[in-house]
Amino acid sequence: MPPVKVKRITVYLEDLGQDFTKWDIDDGVVTGCRPFQAWMWVGTKVLNEDIQPGCQLEIIGKDGKVAWLKYRVERVKTR
């Protein structure tokens, strides 16, 4: 049986002093960013299909460029 693809998750990122540590991701798109910088990250596409602690997120920013988010995933919560 193939794994079930989770469509709505909250990703907790390692805290290295940046302005955001949580992303809400719905169907591969960032829909929430806390505590700050929602203006920057909401709308970002996340290319990873399997998001687990320790992984880095591959993203497509609003500028259309593919990049890796610097901060690793610490925890994933289904919403």
Residue pairs with C-beta under 8 A, 6 or more apart in sequence:
3 50
5 49
6 78
7 26
7 27
8 24
8 25
8 26
8 27
8 78
8 79
9 24
9 25
9 51
9 76
9 77
9 78
9 79
10 22
10 23
10 24
10 25
10 32
10 76
10 77
10 79
11 22
11 23
11 24
11 25
11 51
11 57
11 73
11 75
11 76
12 21
12 22
12 73
12 74
12 75
12 76
12 77
13 20
13 21
13 22
13 23
13 69
13 71
13 72
13 73
13 74
14 21
14 71
14 72
14 73
14 74
15 21
15 71
16 70
16 71
18 70
18 71
19 35
19 36
19 37
20 33
20 34
20 35
20 36
20 37
20 41
21 34
21 35
21 71
22 32
22 33
22 34
22 35
23 30
23 32
23 33
23 41
23 46
24 30
24 31
24 32
24 33
24 79
25 31
25 46
25 51
28 45
28 46
28 47
29 43
29 44
29 45
29 46
30 41
30 42
30 43
30 44
30 45
30 46
31 42
32 38
32 42
33 40
33 41
33 42
43 62
44 59
44 60
44 61
44 62
45 59
45 60
46 57
46 58
46 59
47 57
47 58
47 59
47 60
47 66
48 55
48 57
48 58
51 57
51 73
51 76
52 73
52 76
53 72
53 73
53 74
53 75
53 76
54 72
54 73
55 72
55 73
56 68
56 69
56 70
56 71
56 72
56 73
57 68
57 69
57 73
58 66
58 67
58 68
58 69
59 66
59 67
59 68
59 69
60 66
60 67
61 67
